[in-house]
């Protein structure tokens, strides 16, 4: 697991546990906001999407 994967696992372990993260990896893509590093998730297979960070309000595009 890479550095981002480890950080996501740390973040998610408090809220959902590792079982939830494992199930979600099939259907969701996890990524970080480029400004505040907040972990976000989006459904896979949507192509290029515009994401608004819930924490800082930054708008950026991501391929999922």
N, CA, C and O atoms as a DFTB+ gen file, in Angstrom:
256 C
 N C O
     1  1       0.857      -1.173       0.000
     2  2       0.000       0.000       0.000
     3  2       0.902       1.234       0.000
     4  3       1.845       1.316       0.786
     5  1       0.616       2.171      -0.864
     6  2       1.419       3.374      -0.976
     7  2       1.153       4.352       0.151
     8  3       0.364       4.085       1.058
     9  1       1.825       5.488       0.075
    10  2       1.704       6.506       1.120
    11  2       0.265       7.021       1.226
    12  3      -0.264       7.185       2.325
    13  1      -0.363       7.276       0.068
    14  2      -1.742       7.756       0.088
    15  2      -2.667       6.685       0.645
    16  3      -3.574       6.988       1.421
    17  1      -2.444       5.430       0.255
    18  2      -3.269       4.339       0.763
    19  2      -3.180       4.214       2.269
    20  3      -4.183       3.967       2.938
    21  1      -1.972       4.387       2.809
    22  2      -1.789       4.316       4.257
    23  2      -2.520       5.449       4.953
    24  3      -3.158       5.235       5.984
    25  1      -2.435       6.657       4.399
    26  2      -3.121       7.810       4.991
    27  2      -4.636       7.612       4.946
    28  3      -5.337       7.940       5.904
    29  1      -5.136       7.077       3.838
    30  2      -6.566       6.827       3.712
    31  2      -6.994       5.790       4.738
    32  3      -8.034       5.941       5.380
    33  1      -6.195       4.735       4.896
    34  2      -6.522       3.700       5.872
    35  2      -6.565       4.271       7.278
    36  3      -7.436       3.916       8.072
    37  1      -5.622       5.157       7.588
    38  2      -5.617       5.805       8.901
    39  2      -6.881       6.636       9.087
    40  3      -7.526       6.568      10.133
    41  1      -7.230       7.417       8.076
    42  2      -8.390       8.303       8.141
    43  2      -9.680       7.499       8.293
    44  3     -10.526       7.820       9.128
    45  1      -9.823       6.453       7.481
    46  2     -11.057       5.691       7.456
    47  2     -11.206       4.757       8.648
    48  3     -12.329       4.386       8.992
    49  1     -10.110       4.367       9.289
    50  2     -10.205       3.409      10.382
    51  2     -11.014       3.961      11.552
    52  3     -11.660       3.194      12.266
    53  1     -10.990       5.249      11.757
    54  2     -11.754       5.843      12.847
    55  2     -13.239       5.894      12.561
    56  3     -14.042       5.755      13.484
    57  1     -13.631       6.089      11.311
    58  2     -15.046       6.249      10.975
    59  2     -15.721       4.959      10.546
    60  3     -16.781       4.612      11.067
    61  1     -15.121       4.246       9.606
    62  2     -15.796       3.095       9.021
    63  2     -15.110       1.768       9.313
    64  3     -15.746       0.717       9.246
    65  1     -13.856       1.803       9.628
    66  2     -13.102       0.571       9.805
    67  2     -12.536       0.098       8.479
    68  3     -12.951       0.555       7.415
    69  1     -11.595      -0.812       8.551
    70  2     -10.920      -1.296       7.355
    71  2     -11.854      -2.115       6.467
    72  3     -11.676      -2.127       5.249
    73  1     -12.841      -2.796       7.041
    74  2     -13.763      -3.570       6.226
    75  2     -14.526      -2.674       5.255
    76  3     -14.696      -3.023       4.087
    77  1     -14.976      -1.543       5.728
    78  2     -15.713      -0.608       4.883
    79  2     -14.813      -0.073       3.772
    80  3     -15.250       0.037       2.626
    81  1     -13.573       0.259       4.091
    82  2     -12.633       0.766       3.095
    83  2     -12.394      -0.280       2.019
    84  3     -12.358       0.048       0.833
    85  1     -12.230      -1.533       2.418
    86  2     -11.999      -2.609       1.457
    87  2     -13.191      -2.776       0.525
    88  3     -13.011      -2.968      -0.677
    89  1     -14.384      -2.707       1.053
    90  2     -15.582      -2.833       0.210
    91  2     -15.721      -1.640      -0.724
    92  3     -16.099      -1.802      -1.884
    93  1     -15.419      -0.452      -0.232
    94  2     -15.578       0.761      -1.035
    95  2     -14.574       0.858      -2.166
    96  3     -14.869       1.503      -3.171
    97  1     -13.401       0.250      -2.055
    98  2     -12.368       0.351      -3.087
    99  2     -12.833      -0.201      -4.434
   100  3     -12.320       0.209      -5.475
   101  1     -13.785      -1.112      -4.430
   102  2     -14.299      -1.662      -5.679
   103  2     -15.117      -0.622      -6.450
   104  3     -15.085      -0.583      -7.680
   105  1     -15.837       0.203      -5.726
   106  2     -16.790       1.119      -6.356
   107  2     -16.413       2.590      -6.276
   108  3     -17.017       3.416      -6.961
   109  1     -15.434       2.932      -5.460
   110  2     -15.074       4.339      -5.268
   111  2     -13.583       4.557      -5.463
   112  3     -12.776       3.656      -5.234
   113  1     -13.222       5.777      -5.894
   114  2     -11.829       6.182      -6.013
   115  2     -11.570       7.212      -4.913
   116  3     -12.342       8.156      -4.744
   117  1     -10.488       7.025      -4.175
   118  2     -10.116       7.943      -3.099
   119  2      -8.989       8.842      -3.576
   120  3      -8.085       8.382      -4.274
   121  1      -9.029      10.130      -3.207
   122  2      -7.992      11.082      -3.580
   123  2      -7.987      12.223      -2.581
   124  3      -8.903      12.357      -1.769
   125  1      -6.938      13.050      -2.646
   126  2      -6.804      14.169      -1.711
   127  2      -7.023      15.490      -2.425
   128  3      -6.712      15.630      -3.608
   129  1      -7.560      16.455      -1.697
   130  2      -7.689      17.817      -2.200
   131  2      -6.288      18.399      -2.332
   132  3      -5.489      18.265      -1.405
   133  1      -5.957      19.049      -3.464
   134  2      -4.607      19.603      -3.637
   135  2      -4.282      20.754      -2.679
   136  3      -3.107      21.041      -2.448
   137  1      -5.290      21.412      -2.124
   138  2      -5.023      22.545      -1.223
   139  2      -4.912      22.131       0.240
   140  3      -3.907      22.416       0.891
   141  1      -5.942      21.460       0.760
   142  2      -5.989      21.187       2.199
   143  2      -5.697      19.727       2.544
   144  3      -5.625      19.377       3.722
   145  1      -5.529      18.868       1.531
   146  2      -5.205      17.443       1.716
   147  2      -6.334      16.640       2.358
   148  3      -6.089      15.561       2.897
   149  1      -7.553      17.142       2.309
   150  2      -8.717      16.404       2.800
   151  2      -8.957      15.197       1.903
   152  3      -8.920      15.333       0.681
   153  1      -9.202      14.024       2.474
   154  2      -9.461      12.822       1.694
   155  2     -10.899      12.851       1.191
   156  3     -11.834      13.059       1.964
   157  1     -11.065      12.639      -0.112
   158  2     -12.373      12.650      -0.752
   159  2     -12.592      11.309      -1.435
   160  3     -11.634      10.570      -1.665
   161  1     -13.834      10.984      -1.761
   162  2     -14.100       9.797      -2.563
   163  2     -15.157      10.122      -3.599
   164  3     -16.033      10.961      -3.386
   165  1     -15.050       9.427      -4.742
   166  2     -15.998       9.611      -5.833
   167  2     -16.257       8.257      -6.474
   168  3     -15.370       7.403      -6.471
   169  1     -17.451       8.036      -7.025
   170  2     -17.750       6.759      -7.652
   171  2     -16.895       6.537      -8.895
   172  3     -16.681       7.459      -9.681
   173  1     -16.408       5.310      -9.069
   174  2     -15.593       4.967     -10.231
   175  2     -16.464       4.933     -11.487
   176  3     -17.676       4.729     -11.416
   177  1     -15.821       5.135     -12.634
   178  2     -16.506       5.004     -13.915
   179  2     -17.237       6.238     -14.384
   180  3     -17.997       6.165     -15.350
   181  1     -17.039       7.355     -13.745
   182  2     -17.726       8.590     -14.142
   183  2     -16.918       9.405     -15.151
   184  3     -17.423      10.382     -15.704
   185  1     -15.670       9.011     -15.392
   186  2     -14.830       9.775     -16.312
   187  2     -14.208      10.963     -15.602
   188  3     -13.806      10.863     -14.443
   189  1     -14.129      12.092     -16.304
   190  2     -13.551      13.302     -15.727
   191  2     -14.652      14.071     -15.015
   192  3     -15.667      14.411     -15.623
   193  1     -14.456      14.353     -13.707
   194  2     -15.476      15.052     -12.927
   195  2     -14.881      16.302     -12.273
   196  3     -13.670      16.405     -12.074
   197  1     -15.740      17.217     -11.955
   198  2     -15.342      18.417     -11.217
   199  2     -15.740      18.197      -9.762
   200  3     -16.899      17.913      -9.458
   201  1     -14.764      18.331      -8.869
   202  2     -14.968      18.051      -7.445
   203  2     -14.848      19.348      -6.661
   204  3     -13.953      20.152      -6.920
   205  1     -15.746      19.555      -5.703
   206  2     -15.658      20.673      -4.773
   207  2     -15.321      20.107      -3.403
   208  3     -16.058      19.272      -2.879
   209  1     -14.221      20.550      -2.823
   210  2     -13.792      20.062      -1.512
   211  2     -14.784      20.537      -0.452
   212  3     -15.191      21.699      -0.435
   213  1     -15.161      19.614       0.429
   214  2     -16.129      19.949       1.477
   215  2     -15.499      20.801       2.575
   216  3     -16.200      21.531       3.276
   217  1     -14.191      20.709       2.724
   218  2     -13.517      21.417       3.808
   219  2     -13.147      22.848       3.436
   220  3     -13.450      23.783       4.177
   221  1     -12.484      23.024       2.272
   222  2     -11.981      24.355       1.923
   223  2     -12.725      25.002       0.757
   224  3     -12.547      26.195       0.511
   225  1     -13.556      24.245       0.031
   226  2     -14.324      24.817      -1.065
   227  2     -13.567      24.901      -2.375
   228  3     -14.084      25.458      -3.343
   229  1     -12.361      24.366      -2.433
   230  2     -11.564      24.373      -3.663
   231  2     -12.250      23.511      -4.719
   232  3     -12.766      22.438      -4.405
   233  1     -12.258      23.973      -5.968
   234  2     -12.844      23.225      -7.082
   235  2     -11.709      22.740      -7.971
   236  3     -10.868      23.534      -8.392
   237  1     -11.679      21.428      -8.263
   238  2     -10.652      20.862      -9.129
   239  2     -11.240      19.702      -9.905
   240  3     -12.288      19.168      -9.544
   241  1     -10.553      19.312     -10.984
   242  2     -11.013      18.211     -11.815
   243  2     -10.210      16.964     -11.517
   244  3      -9.016      17.035     -11.229
   245  1     -10.873      15.820     -11.589
   246  2     -10.242      14.542     -11.305
   247  2     -10.805      13.488     -12.226
   248  3     -12.002      13.502     -12.512
   249  1      -9.969      12.562     -12.704
   250  2     -10.429      11.442     -13.507
   251  2     -10.683      10.263     -12.577
   252  3      -9.789       9.848     -11.840
   253  1     -11.907       9.720     -12.608
   254  2     -12.234       8.587     -11.731
   255  2     -12.687       7.386     -12.522
   256  3     -13.001       6.347     -11.941
